[in-house]
Amino acid sequence: MDEIEHFTDDRHKAWCIHCGSPIIDRHTNRDHVPTKGLLERPLPPHVPQVEVCKECNTGFSLDEEYFVTFLSCVQAGSADPSAQRNPKIGRALIRNPSLSARLEAAKQITADEYGRQQILWLPEIERIHRVILKNARGHAFYEYGEPMLDDPVSVSAVPLISMNHEQRSNFEEAGGPFTCWPEVGSRMMTRVMTGQDLDDGWVNVQDDIYRYVVFQQGILTVRSVIHNYLATEVIWE
Ligand SMILES: [Zn+2]
């Protein structure tokens, strides 16, 4: 990815985008958006970062660990540490028996109508939603300079394969021609003008690993596709 200058209102940079507290005189961290653990090493250059208060930054770490490990287990089809593609996640499962037990509990084995075994994964959805919302706030702030401190009207996460053809094309459509142009000076405007890191309107962070789109048509919507598996959406009025 390339670094993009932006010139949106500096007043918005005075608060933590998660808790709304002033970040002047507070310990802050530069936080990667998306969550670093969702990307593959080596990280792409210039992954977007936003400044958040230290409490918020550390406050998300258990949820993020759960999310990253959950995705890995789903893709491996197993919560077995040795089955994980990333050995670091395998080691985390061994080190953390309670995380391992929770992921084992998320895996449900059912049979389809022909008696064939099927694996269904039922995550702790609040944790998944908190990470999605955290990243969406980061994407909105990075691209539009907008701190979205209010609660969103909806947060969702569904596997791409569970969408029918129409749902899928509506979801992807977000990256279509902009009906409403982003504010001048915002990073999203620079992307629209230059095509920087844009792929059919989506910001491509890492091929097949993470892409997102932020668009505003009265309401502000952030969508992401994670590991070509999970489709997420957060909407603010
Ligand atoms: Zn905070």
Residues whose N, C-alpha, C, O or C-beta is under 5 A from the ligand:
A	BS01	ZN	C16 H18 C19 C53 C56
